[in-house]
């Protein structure tokens, strides 16, 4: 199952790299990402899925919230996998 997290992130140097690194270190695959620039920030829709059933999207969200310059702007939405 894939989950989509909507994030607002500062356009500071390395901010996107820190976000992607965190997602991968927490055991998630990035299935898709779309970005839109909004002045000094970016709005990102990040579609992820856990490497195994033990991965919690809620825990990932809490870790994302702790990143400097990053804020989730909505709870994850769930999508079924395409066959």
Order of alpha helices (4+ residues) and beta strands (2+ residues): beta-alpha-beta-beta-alpha-beta
